[in-house]
Amino acid sequence: MKLFRRAGLCRPVYFLTIASAIVAATACYSSDYRRTMKANVSLLSDMSDKLADYCRTYFKLDDRQLSSEEMGEFYYAFNKANAFSSSTPRESSRPSHRDFVKLLNAYEKFAHAADEYRLGGKSDPAVLASLLSQHDQVRHLAGKVTEDLKNEPD
């Protein structure tokens, strides 16, 4: 017991230090949420733009078709953003988080539909128009999350 008293575990300063550390960690978490959310929104938005460009060229790079392995980067972006969303349950009541889930769902739908189009073997203007509409939805939702973040308190 003497050891603990000498080490300061029973002193008020010790508890004040612990409380300060918790407050600092919470502030960092909130700041980290905002920063990481912005990064994930940017990633999904940029990858959606790239995927829309591939759709417009019917997945041609130079004179070759885009491979399944190369499509993996679009799924990686979704998986990364989805993992972030899953790791922030405390933030689920925030408008930015709710709209981010909508963004994730729209992006996933777009990526799968684009991949099916690529695998379909033929260009189709009606399917392309639908894909570009899905891309527009992703862009709209990305803007909504960004706006939510601006309006939310720190």
Contacts in CASP RR format, 6 or more apart in sequence:
PFRMAT RR
TARGET T0000
AUTHOR 0000-0000-0000
METHOD contacts of the structure
MODEL  1
MKLFRRAGLCRPVYFLTIASAIVAATACYSSDYRRTMKANVSLLSDMSDK
LADYCRTYFKLDDRQLSSEEMGEFYYAFNKANAFSSSTPRESSRPSHRDF
VKLLNAYEKFAHAADEYRLGGKSDPAVLASLLSQHDQVRHLAGKVTEDLK
NEPD
4 10 0 8 1.000
8 14 0 8 1.000
30 154 0 8 1.000
31 154 0 8 1.000
33 88 0 8 1.000
33 91 0 8 1.000
34 149 0 8 1.000
34 152 0 8 1.000
34 154 0 8 1.000
36 84 0 8 1.000
37 84 0 8 1.000
37 96 0 8 1.000
37 97 0 8 1.000
37 100 0 8 1.000
37 145 0 8 1.000
37 149 0 8 1.000
38 146 0 8 1.000
38 149 0 8 1.000
40 80 0 8 1.000
40 81 0 8 1.000
40 84 0 8 1.000
40 85 0 8 1.000
40 100 0 8 1.000
41 100 0 8 1.000
41 103 0 8 1.000
41 142 0 8 1.000
41 143 0 8 1.000
41 145 0 8 1.000
41 146 0 8 1.000
42 142 0 8 1.000
43 77 0 8 1.000
43 80 0 8 1.000
43 81 0 8 1.000
44 77 0 8 1.000
44 78 0 8 1.000
44 81 0 8 1.000
44 103 0 8 1.000
44 104 0 8 1.000
44 107 0 8 1.000
44 138 0 8 1.000
44 142 0 8 1.000
45 138 0 8 1.000
45 139 0 8 1.000
45 142 0 8 1.000
45 143 0 8 1.000
47 73 0 8 1.000
47 74 0 8 1.000
47 77 0 8 1.000
47 107 0 8 1.000
48 107 0 8 1.000
48 110 0 8 1.000
48 135 0 8 1.000
48 138 0 8 1.000
48 139 0 8 1.000
48 142 0 8 1.000
49 135 0 8 1.000
49 139 0 8 1.000
50 74 0 8 1.000
51 74 0 8 1.000
51 110 0 8 1.000
51 111 0 8 1.000
51 114 0 8 1.000
51 135 0 8 1.000
52 131 0 8 1.000
52 132 0 8 1.000
52 135 0 8 1.000
54 66 0 8 1.000
54 114 0 8 1.000
54 118 0 8 1.000
55 114 0 8 1.000
55 117 0 8 1.000
55 128 0 8 1.000
55 131 0 8 1.000
55 132 0 8 1.000
55 135 0 8 1.000
56 128 0 8 1.000
56 132 0 8 1.000
58 118 0 8 1.000
58 123 0 8 1.000
59 65 0 8 1.000
59 66 0 8 1.000
59 118 0 8 1.000
60 66 0 8 1.000
61 70 0 8 1.000
65 118 0 8 1.000
66 118 0 8 1.000
71 115 0 8 1.000
71 118 0 8 1.000
74 111 0 8 1.000
74 114 0 8 1.000
74 115 0 8 1.000
75 111 0 8 1.000
77 107 0 8 1.000
78 104 0 8 1.000
78 107 0 8 1.000
78 108 0 8 1.000
78 111 0 8 1.000
81 100 0 8 1.000
81 104 0 8 1.000
81 107 0 8 1.000
82 104 0 8 1.000
82 108 0 8 1.000
85 97 0 8 1.000
85 100 0 8 1.000
85 101 0 8 1.000
85 104 0 8 1.000
88 97 0 8 1.000
91 97 0 8 1.000
92 98 0 8 1.000
94 148 0 8 1.000
94 152 0 8 1.000
95 148 0 8 1.000
95 151 0 8 1.000
95 152 0 8 1.000
96 145 0 8 1.000
96 148 0 8 1.000
96 149 0 8 1.000
96 152 0 8 1.000
99 141 0 8 1.000
99 144 0 8 1.000
99 145 0 8 1.000
99 148 0 8 1.000
100 145 0 8 1.000
102 141 0 8 1.000
102 144 0 8 1.000
103 138 0 8 1.000
103 141 0 8 1.000
103 142 0 8 1.000
103 144 0 8 1.000
103 145 0 8 1.000
106 134 0 8 1.000
106 137 0 8 1.000
106 138 0 8 1.000
106 141 0 8 1.000
107 138 0 8 1.000
109 134 0 8 1.000
110 131 0 8 1.000
110 134 0 8 1.000
110 135 0 8 1.000
110 137 0 8 1.000
110 138 0 8 1.000
113 130 0 8 1.000
113 131 0 8 1.000
113 134 0 8 1.000
114 131 0 8 1.000
117 124 0 8 1.000
117 127 0 8 1.000
117 128 0 8 1.000
117 131 0 8 1.000
END
